Amino acid sequence: MNGTLTKPYTNGTSVKPSTNEILVQPQQVLKADADGFLKHNVLDLFSLVGRTIVITGGGRGIGLALAFAVAEVGGNVAVVDVLSEPHPHFRELEKFNVKVKLYKSDVTNFEILKTTFENIVQDFGRIDGLVTAAGICPDEPFLNRKPESVARCMNVNVLGTYYAAQLAAAQMQLQDPIKDYAKRGSIVFIASIAAYVASKGQTTSDYCASKGAVLSLAKALGVELAMSGVRVNSISPGYMMTDMTLDLAQKNPHLGAIMTNEPPMRRMGDRTDLKGLIVYLLSDASAYTTSEDHLVTGGIHAGRLL
């Protein structure tokens, strides 16, 4: 659809109605153009050249791999992490001739995170995409979980995602849109297969609950922000090979066996398996995709082989 984005009130004026009035979405006029695909090269659709992507938890793990994906297709990367020192591979992002900067922050503290986002806008000029990869995964039996530990998991995984999305979406609506009015930005949450099924061999009740919340939040925000030109989607990885999961598998060989043998594809996922998808979701290639979760699990969400 094309046209001018408006925000009319039910009283037909630009005056804000009383709180008991119901706001309606503006009507759109059909633009007949069945040949639009001829005007858009697929390589251009996947480009992030000139765009700034914020990645929380990008100092290591899945977030760092997604930072590489963004940089490899020309995007500038603002990494937000609680780490004072990121993984050594972080320094290799500079070889892609894009702007890269690390911001030490706390996603659970709104005021601190707000200042971080203000600094990012000051340094980069705008925010075109957000990836929320900051997260923790406690493993302890449900009846043993302490309230303060459960609260920390929820604060990092749920509130950290919520706060970052709120700050990013607010900035996206303040700045000039990307190319046309309908493209103000893209937000991608990192959810988990744990939002769908419990992890064999692990007791991660609060983690599963937190990722279920992230999944639902992506769907709700995708609807709420659609008319403003901000898309919201999520990715639910299965078992992914990172330094942290390898360390876990070495300490607990039975978990390594589960992560390798439970997926129908009979392997743990590589972070490479997420790189193409994150570029798709952040770029114009997914311009008509919102409120969708994308499972990357080697098939384990569909079933397990005997």
Phi and psi in degrees as a GROMACS rama.xvg file:
@    title "Ramachandran Plot"
@    xaxis  label "Phi"
@    yaxis  label "Psi"
@TYPE xy
-134.026  166.532  ASN-2
134.647  -176.17  GLY-3
-93.4854  130.982  THR-4
-73.7876  122.675  LEU-5
-126.752  163.028  THR-6
-131.641  68.0137  LYS-7
-71.8406  150.27  PRO-8
-97.7154  164.161  TYR-9
-66.3307  -18.1264  THR-10
-86.275  5.66437  ASN-11
76.6232  10.3145  GLY-12
-124.063  178.131  THR-13
-91.2845  5.96116  SER-14
-83.9658  132.097  VAL-15
-65.1863  129.26  LYS-16
-75.9966  171.484  PRO-17
-66.8156  161.485  SER-18
-66.0774  -18.5261  THR-19
-88.5687  0.686096  ASN-20
-86.0323  155.693  GLU-21
-102.831  127.31  ILE-22
-82.41  144.612  LEU-23
-122.53  154.453  VAL-24
-75.9973  147.65  GLN-25
-67.4472  150.36  PRO-26
-77.4017  146.164  GLN-27
-113.168  146.827  GLN-28
-100.326  129.991  VAL-29
-62.7765  127.668  LEU-30
-105.473  110.095  LYS-31
-76.611  108.315  ALA-32
-152.622  84.2156  ASP-33
-81.9996  -1.55139  ALA-34
-109.295  16.9029  ASP-35
-59.636  -30.0413  GLY-36
-62.8637  -22.7416  PHE-37
-73.114  -17.8891  LEU-38
-97.4629  -4.23823  LYS-39
-126.651  109.385  HIS-40
-72.4146  136.331  ASN-41
-63.401  -32.6416  VAL-42
-66.2193  -38.1028  LEU-43
-66.9211  -34.8244  ASP-44
-62.3613  -32.8733  LEU-45
-90.5315  0.189912  PHE-46
-76.3509  143.018  SER-47
-119.194  20.7286  LEU-48
-58.6331  129.846  VAL-49
83.8982  -1.6047  GLY-50
-102.656  152.201  ARG-51
-111.804  124.573  THR-52
-114.969  127.256  ILE-53
-94.902  132.1  VAL-54
-126.476  111.442  ILE-55
-80.4751  144.544  THR-56
67.5897  26.7528  GLY-57
-89.3286  6.60736  GLY-58
-78.819  -14.0688  GLY-59
-165.355  -178.191  ARG-60
61.9033  -147.631  GLY-61
-61.2284  -40.9751  ILE-62
-58.4018  -39.0245  GLY-63
-66.7139  -42.0526  LEU-64
-61.6814  -38.0766  ALA-65
-70.8715  -29.4813  LEU-66
-63.7445  -39.9083  ALA-67
-63.3448  -41.3265  PHE-68
-59.8536  -43.6927  ALA-69
-63.9309  -47.4368  VAL-70
-63.5772  -36.0467  ALA-71
-66.2975  -22.7544  GLU-72
-108.033  21.2103  VAL-73
94.1471  5.47642  GLY-74
-84.7755  145.918  GLY-75
-79.7047  148.146  ASN-76
-127.982  122.609  VAL-77
-109.461  110.2  ALA-78
-97.67  128.639  VAL-79
-112.176  124.491  VAL-80
-153.215  151.595  ASP-81
-76.7394  -15.9521  VAL-82
-69.2951  137.148  LEU-83
-75.6771  -33.627  SER-84
-126.462  121.712  GLU-85
-77.2333  176.474  PRO-86
-59.0636  144.508  HIS-87
-52.8006  -29.2536  PRO-88
-65.1438  -18.1173  HIS-89
-56.8344  -38.0479  PHE-90
-63.9847  -23.5027  ARG-91
-71.9392  -12.2127  GLU-92
-63.8021  -25.3755  LEU-93
-66.2874  -19.7666  GLU-94
-73.0687  -9.54503  LYS-95
-89.8974  5.40017  PHE-96
57.9553  39.2328  ASN-97
-122.901  165.995  VAL-98
-81.0783  128.158  LYS-99
-133.464  133.124  VAL-100
-148.18  141.933  LYS-101
-103  133.492  LEU-102
-120.403  118.186  TYR-103
-78.8775  124.81  LYS-104
-156.426  -177.266  SER-105
-133.379  109.659  ASP-106
-68.9401  -14.9402  VAL-107
-87.7617  -9.18222  THR-108
-110.756  106.495  ASN-109
-60.2604  -43.5752  PHE-110
-66.3785  -40.597  GLU-111
-65.0043  -43.9388  ILE-112
-66.2566  -36.8435  LEU-113
-60.4376  -43.8121  LYS-114
-62.5667  -38.9232  THR-115
-61.0707  -45.723  THR-116
-65.7194  -36.0189  PHE-117
-63.5311  -39.1856  GLU-118
-66.956  -37.2475  ASN-119
-63.3419  -44.8879  ILE-120
-63.5436  -38.8447  VAL-121
-64.1863  -39.1926  GLN-122
-79.9617  -38.5561  ASP-123
-105.371  -18.3585  PHE-124
93.6632  -25.206  GLY-125
-167.287  169.771  ARG-126
-130.431  118.451  ILE-127
-105.141  -17.7058  ASP-128
-155.91  155.734  GLY-129
-137.332  136.029  LEU-130
-123.916  122.921  VAL-131
-101.338  92.7459  THR-132
-105.525  -1.36482  ALA-133
-69.4916  129.398  ALA-134
-173.478  158.49  GLY-135
-130.774  157.421  ILE-136
-136.572  83.4006  CYS-137
-67.2064  146.529  PRO-138
-129.11  99.4535  ASP-139
-157.655  141.926  GLU-140
-53.6992  141.773  PRO-141
-50.5881  -46.0877  PHE-142
-72.3687  -12.5851  LEU-143
-98.3325  -7.57407  ASN-144
-68.7832  131.818  ARG-145
-88.9842  143.119  LYS-146
-53.4292  -41.6268  PRO-147
-67.49  -32.0712  GLU-148
-73.8416  -39.6317  SER-149
-63.1432  -42.8954  VAL-150
-61.7824  -38.9354  ALA-151
-63.4549  -43.5028  ARG-152
-59.6451  -45.8555  CYS-153
-66.6397  -39.0531  MET-154
-63.7032  -45.0286  ASN-155
-70.1819  -51.5224  VAL-156
-77.1425  -38.9401  ASN-157
-97.4496  -60.1933  VAL-158
-65.5042  -36.2916  LEU-159
-60.9708  -39.222  GLY-160
-67.1751  -45.2992  THR-161
-61.1606  -49.8083  TYR-162
-61.2637  -45.802  TYR-163
-62.5337  -42.4846  ALA-164
-64.2902  -41.0663  ALA-165
-62.8274  -45.4664  GLN-166
-67.0518  -41.2468  LEU-167
-66.2946  -46.7357  ALA-168
-62.5642  -38.5398  ALA-169
-62.1222  -42.7731  ALA-170
-67.4276  -41.5561  GLN-171
-58.4564  -35.2859  MET-172
-80.3313  -15.8188  GLN-173
-83.1363  -29.2997  LEU-174
-94.2717  166.34  GLN-175
-62.7419  140.061  ASP-176
-68.0132  164.591  PRO-177
-84.9978  113.736  ILE-178
67.2414  -53.1922  LYS-179
-146.137  171.543  ASP-180
-59.6327  -25.9651  TYR-181
-84.9482  0.142374  ALA-182
-124.697  81.3721  LYS-183
-96.7182  -19.4715  ARG-184
161.687  168.777  GLY-185
-133.88  133.534  SER-186
-117.313  131.743  ILE-187
-127.243  119.676  VAL-188
-90.9966  143.207  PHE-189
-94.8588  103.958  ILE-190
-92.063  -136.067  ALA-191
-174.24  154.786  SER-192
-57.5247  -23.8709  ILE-193
-64.6641  -15.2468  ALA-194
-73.8632  -15.3102  ALA-195
-109.065  -41.8202  TYR-196
-139.649  152.892  VAL-197
-71.9717  150.504  ALA-198
-85.763  124.243  SER-199
-63.1726  133.535  LYS-200
83.916  -2.34958  GLY-201
-128.649  154.96  GLN-202
-119.963  90.3614  THR-203
-124.245  52.5436  THR-204
-58.5301  -47.9968  SER-205
-72.2725  -32.0596  ASP-206
-63.7071  -46.4183  TYR-207
-59.0197  -43.6887  CYS-208
-63.4064  -41.0543  ALA-209
-66.0608  -39.0991  SER-210
-73.7768  -28.7211  LYS-211
-63.8486  -38.664  GLY-212
-64.9402  -42.2222  ALA-213
-61.4498  -41.8223  VAL-214
-60.4636  -47.1288  LEU-215
-66.7123  -37.4424  SER-216
-62.5082  -40.4572  LEU-217
-61.5425  -41.4987  ALA-218
-65.863  -44.794  LYS-219
-65.6469  -45.2095  ALA-220
-69.8359  -32.6952  LEU-221
-58.9818  -37.4474  GLY-222
-74.1765  -48.7136  VAL-223
-64.2205  -36.025  GLU-224
-95.9477  -0.616841  LEU-225
-57.4015  -46.2  ALA-226
-68.9463  -17.9478  MET-227
-87.213  -3.75256  SER-228
88.6613  10.8143  GLY-229
-104.96  122.945  VAL-230
-97.6697  147.027  ARG-231
-135.007  122.037  VAL-232
-134.155  175.839  ASN-233
-139.835  158.735  SER-234
-122.251  131.933  ILE-235
-113.606  93.7283  SER-236
-73.336  154.224  PRO-237
-90.5734  -141.835  GLY-238
-70.6753  118.526  TYR-239
-117.466  135.724  MET-240
-80.1104  112.142  MET-241
-133.731  174.375  THR-242
-57.6703  -37.2386  ASP-243
-70.6251  -42.9102  MET-244
-71.0633  -33.6493  THR-245
-65.3568  -39.7613  LEU-246
-64.2092  -40.3478  ASP-247
-63.0876  -42.3501  LEU-248
-67.0357  -34.4541  ALA-249
-69.3015  -37.057  GLN-250
-76.2711  -28.9235  LYS-251
-131.945  81.8349  ASN-252
-54.0436  -30.1248  PRO-253
-65.2533  -31.8244  HIS-254
-71.2964  -37.6923  LEU-255
-60.6683  -39.3122  GLY-256
-66.3485  -40.5211  ALA-257
-63.4782  -47.3792  ILE-258
-64.0084  -27.3786  MET-259
-87.8177  -37.5428  THR-260
-101.221  -21.0763  ASN-261
-70.5261  -42.7429  GLU-262
-63.2593  139.5  PRO-263
-55.4644  -28.7284  PRO-264
-79.6849  -1.16903  MET-265
57.0838  43.2743  ARG-266
-162.472  159.105  ARG-267
-78.7243  146.717  MET-268
-69.3211  149.544  GLY-269
-100.915  147.574  ASP-270
-60.3958  -21.7455  ARG-271
-57.9842  -30.8324  THR-272
-66.612  -12.3231  ASP-273
-103.169  -13.3159  LEU-274
-67.1468  -44.8743  LYS-275
-65.0492  -38.2726  GLY-276
-66.7003  -40.7296  LEU-277
-66.9858  -36.3254  ILE-278
-65.1018  -42.54  VAL-279
-56.974  -48.1543  TYR-280
-72.2152  -28.5429  LEU-281
-84.1955  -18.9004  LEU-282
-100.724  177.489  SER-283
-68.3272  -12.0094  ASP-284
-61.564  -24.3621  ALA-285
-113.53  32.6287  SER-286
-59.9818  -19.1654  ALA-287
-113.375  22.4196  TYR-288
-116.751  120.305  THR-289
-152.741  159.325  THR-290
59.2299  31.4165  SER-291
-119.343  140.119  GLU-292
-101.652  137.885  ASP-293
-117.463  112.151  HIS-294
-85.477  126.596  LEU-295
-127.425  86.8097  VAL-296
-132.316  4.18982  THR-297
68.4213  16.8646  GLY-298
94.8017  -0.701032  GLY-299
-67.8758  -21.9296  ILE-300
-70.5537  -20.6962  HIS-301
-91.7276  -26.6908  ALA-302
162.805  167.586  GLY-303
-117.004  141.095  ARG-304
-76.6692  151.268  LEU-305
